[in-house]
Amino acid sequence: MKLVDVCAFYAPKGGGVRTYIDRKLKAGAALGHEVVVIAPGLHDRVEERGPGARIVWLKSTVFPLDFNYRYFSDVPALYAALDREAPDLVEASSPWRSASIIAEWPGSAPRALIMHADPLSAYAYRWLDPVARRDTINGLFDRYWRHLRKLDGAYDMIVSASPGLSARLTAGGLTRVVTNPMGVDPGVFSPALRDPALRRRLLALCELPDDATLLLGVGRFAPEKRWPMLIDAVTAAGTRNPVGLVLVGHGRDHKTIERRIGGNPHIRVLAPITNRGELAQVMASADALLHGCEAETFCMVAAEARASGLPLIVPDDGGAADQARACGGWIYKSADPAAAAAAIGEYCVGREAGVAGPVTHIPPPRTMDDHFRDLFCAYQRLITPDARAA
């Protein structure tokens, strides 16, 4: 099978989507498929990633809201690239403009939409939940739901990575939603990587003793991640329990985060960690993962934390909540700093009492290879003539 993924969110400094796509290139080749990613870039060029795997960069315009990304500004060039590749199946990796472009491509290949983004949770619900009911918000954004239903009619499959997102999409009138949870990179994250000396150094960086609680936050520094809220929650919890927070990431909200930390010596921001093995060691050496975003479609960082043996302290909506419910994590009311502080406090008390904390022996988590094996099998059924006619 030849798969072409038209991925508007793939970028040199990208986050979870880049991690996902890089693993897909490897997994597809290992399963005997050819995987081509078409991505918006600075110049037209082809980047070989090994046998049966490559990235076709198309010269594109910078995305005005985030200069780390670009968007497909030359639709005829995109269609020409698809025609040259002659795929058996086409993926779109964003529910925005690129999904509509691929829906209108005149080629005959079946199409799948990967819901890497959940715009309603990231924006509409985040902005309006404090003042309106969800039914009211959905009504205000009916144009977006009509857009999704139109895509549902144009695509053969809408792939969702979490039960919560699938339920909302189905309730919104989509009929071709398939739930296929993602997973972690195999062989990277493990409780065995826990390093007491590294933990001590991180706590010392936070000016705390060895018996304090070390929380870890990982992700883009963007508004939907709610880092300022978590900083406030950790500061409040720290008045009752010795607790530190180490943040790992980068993004446009970096200065906002630093200002929110202010003079709190117990919260530190580390430089971005690009080496996956180094990140895995840092993750395994913390005491729990703290997360604030209720708009995750899967929440890769929560899955990686689970694979590292870390308890989760997360909001009660989105992919992070699905992860926590699967492993008995601490769940607090979304967007509520007082609730987050209370959950942190409960975890600290449990850890100090010896009834909560990192786990050294856990069942093997689902891996990205499991996800892609299921995904490619579903695609094979789509491109089989008998399956297409059914």
N, C-alpha and C positions, 0 to 999 in steps of 0.2 A: 504494500500500500504506500502511496505517496501522499503525505499530508503537508499542506501549506497553512501555516498559522500567520494570519495578518494581525500583528500585535502592535497597536499604537502605543502601549505603555512599556515597551521594551526599550531600555536606554542604558548607556554605559554606567550611570550612577543610580540605576533603578533599584528598587527594594525587592518585595516579595514576588512580584511578577517576573523579574529577571531571574531570581532563584528558580522559580517554577519552570521557566522556559529553558534555562540551561540544563536542568535535569531532564526535561522532555527530549532534548536533542540526544542525550546519552541513552535514555531509556528506549527511544524509538530505534536507534541503531542496534542496540542489544537485542531487540525483538525482531529485527530484520526489516524494519520499515525505513523509508526515506522521509526525513523531516526537514522542511525548509521554513524558516521564519522570515517574513517580510516585515521590516521595521523602518520607521522614519529616522533618517540620519542626517549628518552634516553634508555628506557627499554620496553619490552613487558608487557603491562598491559591493563586493562579495567577500564574505568572511567564511572561510572553510573551518568547520569544526570537527573534521574527521570523516571517515567513510559514511555516506548517507546522511550527513548533517551539515547544514550551512545557514548563514544569515545573509539575506539580500537586503542591503541598506539602500533606501531610496532618498534622494535629496529632498528635504522637507523643511518646513518653516518652524521656528521655535514657538513652543506653546507659551502664550503671554502670561499665564498665571503661575507657571513653574518652568524656569529656564533649563531645568534638568531634562525636560521632555520636548518632543516635537510632535507635529501632527501631519497626517497625509494631506498635503496641500495641492498635489498634482494627481487628481483622480485618473486621468487617462494613462499616466505612467504606472499607477498601481494596477489598473486593469491589464495593461500590456505585460507587466511582470507576471500576473496570474496566468495570462494566456500562454506565455512562454513556458511556465512551469507545468501547465496541464495537469493539475492535481487530481487525485482520486477523491479527495475530500478537502474542504476549506474550513478553517476555524477563524472566527473573529474573537478577539480577546478583550473587547470593551463594548458595553451596551450603548455607547455614544455614537458619534458620527461615523466612525469606521464600520460599525455594525450595519448601518443603513447603506453605506457604500457597497459592502460585500453582498448585502441582500439584493442590490440592484445590478450586480455584476452579471452579464449575460451568459456566463459559462454554465455548463450542465451539472457540475459536480455538486453532490449534497453538501450541506453546510451545518456547522455546529457553532453555537455561541457559548463561550466560556464566561460565566459571570464573575470575573475577577473583581468587579466593583459593585458596590451596593449604594448608589447615589442617594436614595431616599434616606437611608440610615445615616450616611455620612454628612448630609446637608439638611434636608427638609425636617427629618425627625429631630436631629440635633438642635436645630434652630427653634422649632415650633412646639416640641413636646411640652415645654413648661407652660404653654398658654392654650393648647388646643388638644382635642382628642385625636387619636390616630385616624378614625374614619373621616374627620374633618380635614386633616392634613392630606390624606389620600385624595379627597375630593378636590382640594386646592391644586393638587398636582396630577389631576386626571389626564392632562396632556401627556405626561411622562408614562402613565400606565397605558394609554392608548398607543404610545410609541412601542412599549414592550410587547403589547398584544400584536401589533403589526409585525414586529420581528418574529414573534412566536409563529406567525403564519408563514413567514419566509424561510425560517430555519427548520431543519429536520430534528434538531435536538438543542435544548437549552440546558447546559451543564451547571449544576449548583453544587458547591462544596460542603454545604451544611444543611441539616434538616430544618433549622429555623428559617433560613433564606428560602428553601424550597417551599415550605408551607406558605410563606407570604407571597411568593410568586404565583403559586397555584390559586391562592385566595384572590389574587388580583386578576385572574382570568387566563393565565397561561396554561396551555394544555400539553406542552412537550418538555416539561421539566424532568430531568433525570438527576438524582442525587448521587454524586460520586465523591466522597470525602477525599481530600488530599492526604498527605502524610509527610514524613520527615526524610531527609537524605539518609540512605542506609549507611550504617557504619560510621556516622559522624558524632552523634550525640549519645551520651551514655553517663549513668551515675558513676561509673568506674573512673571518670575523669576528674572527680572531685579532688581538689587540692587544698588541704587545710592551710598551708602556708600562703597560698593565693588569697584565700578567704581572709586570713589575718591581715594581709597587706591592704585589701580593699576596705576592711573595717577601719584600719589605721588611717587610710586616706580620708575616711569619714569621721576621723577623730573619735572613734568608739572602741571599747575593749572587745576582747574575743568572745565574751558571752552575750554581746548585743545581737540583734537580728539584722541580717543583711538581705535587703530586698533588691531585686534587679528589674530594671525597665529597659526594654529593647524595642527600637522601631524608629520610624521617621519622625522628625520633629515637625509635625503638622497639626493644625487645629483639631481635627477629628480624633487625634490620639489622646487629647485631654491631659497632657503632661502638667500644665499649671494646676489643675484640679488635684492630681495625684501628689504634687509637691505640697499643696496645702494639707492634704490628708495625712501624709507622712509627718509633716510638721506638727499637726494636731496630735497624732498618735504618739509622737516622740515626747510629749509632755508627760505621758504615763509609762512608757516603756522605752528602753534604749533601742532605737531602730535607725538604721541608715539606708539610704537609697543611692544606688549607682545607676546612672542612665547611660545607655550606649546607643548612639545614633547620630543623625545629622539631618539638616533641613532648614527651611526658611524661618522656623520659629525658634532657632537656637538662642538668639538674643532675648526673646521674650521669656524663655525658660530660665536663662541665667538671671534675668531681673527678678523673676518670681522666687528663685532660690534665695536671692539677697545674701544675707550674711549667715545663713544656716550652714554650719560646718559639717552637718551630717548628711548632706545631699551633694553628690558630685556628678559631673558630666565627664565621661571618658571620650577620648577621640574615637571616631568610627573604627570598628574592627572588621576588616574585610576578609581576613583569613578565617575560614569556617572552623578549622580545628581550634584556633585560639578562642573564638566565640564559644565553642562547645565547652572548653575548659572553664571559661568565666561563668558560663551558665550553670555548669554542674557544681561550681564552688559557692554559689549563693545559697540562701535559705528558702527563698520563694520568689516567684515571678509576680510582679505587680503590673496590671494592665488597665487602661482606662477607656479604650475604644469599644463602643457598642455596635460599630458598623462593620466589623470584620466579616468577610464572607466565609472564611475558614479559620483564620488566626494561626498562621504558620509558627509564629514565635511561641504561642501557647503549646502547640504540638511539640516543638523542639524542647521546651521546658519540661513537658511531661516525659519525653524520652530521656531527659537528663535527670529525672527523679525529683523535679521541683514541684511543690504544691503551687496552686494557682490562686491568685486573689484578683478577681475580674468582675466586670459589670454583668448585669443579669440579662443582657440581650446580645444577639449576634453570635458569631462563630466562637468567640472567646468563652461565652457562657456554655455553648455546646461542649467545648473541651473540658471545662471545669465540672460540668454535670457528669461527664464520663469517668471522672477520677476523684470525685468527692472534694472539690475545691471550695474556696471561700468566695461566695457570690454576694455582691452588694447592689443596691439600687443604682441604675445607670445615672450618670451625671450628678450624683449626690456626694459631695466631698465629705459630709458628716458620716454617711453610710460607709464610704470607703475607709474613713479613719476608724470606724467601729470594727470593720472587717479586719483591718490591719491589727488593731488591738487584740481582737479575739485570736488571731493567728499567733501573735507574739506570746500571749498567755499560754496557749496550747503548746507552743514550742518550748517555752521555759519549763512547762510541766512535763515535758517528754512525751506528749501525746500528738504532736504535730511536728512536721519538719521534712527535710529531704528523705527520699526513699531510695535505698540502695538496691533493692531487688524488685523489679517491676516486669510485667508481661511485655514482650516485644511490641512496640507500637506499629501501627500501619505505616508503611513506607511509601514514598513517591513512586517507587517501582510497582507497588500494588495498585496504586491509583492509575498509573499509565497502562498497566496490563488490562485493567477493567475498561479504561477509556478506549484503547485501541481495539479491543474485542467488540465494543459497542459500535465503533466506526466501521469495522469489518462487516457487521450486520447491515449497516446502512448502505454500504456500497455493493452488497450482494443483490443482484437483480430481483430474486424472489422476495428478499426482505423489503426492498424498495416498493414492490408492487403490493405488498400486504397491507 
